[in-house]
Amino acid sequence: MKLPIVAYGDPVLRRKAIDIIPEEEPDLKQLVTDMFETMYAARGVGLAAPQVGLSLRLFVVDATPFDDDEPELKDFKKAFINAQVLEETGEEWPFNEGCLSIPDVREDVYRKSHVRLSYYDENMEHHEEVFKGLVARIIQHEYDHIEGKLFTDKLSPLRKRLIEKRLSDISRGVVKVDYKMKFPAAKKGR
């Protein structure tokens, strides 16, 4: 089932998400499936639970669209539950990032090239892995979501001022998207 993606300005995007306790989330596998379906419908490569209105430490990633640049990303599709960044290393490098909760805004963001992560998969099996390159960036972006952070937080004060009106328009629903969204400041009855 495709879920609506919450837009910039929704308070859930600013909350630090809580750990998932499997016994309290009996439909966890279905939620993971729904999040992948939602992400694909919006043509994204990552989606975090806060972006669908759930303050849970869960995000999904499918980096296969980048397999031309990094062949090892062919068939890279994972769910990350209760993830914790253990270490970010390497040189910082810029990449033009966007976000499904902030449509039509793309900005260069600097991130470290490697991330070591502890997480559980959808079967609640524990993993500790190092990711590098584009997949490390996607993971860092989605991890920020479960920490209540957005890629726009990493911009300079000047860049933030320059996109302020666009962000305000997004929260009011003054943006064209071809996927279902919820806008926090949209007028009722629209």
Buried (B, 14 or more C-beta within 10 A) or exposed (E): EBBBBBBBBBEBBEEEBEBBEEEEBEEBEEBBBBBBBBBBBBEBBBBBBBBBBBBBBBBBBBBEEBBEEBEEBEEBEBBBBBBBBEEBEEEEEEBEBBBBBBBEBEBEBEBBBBBBBBBBEBEEEEEEEEBBBBBBBBBBBBBBBBBBBBBBEBBEEEEBEEBEEBBEBBBBBEBEBEBEBBBBBBEEEE
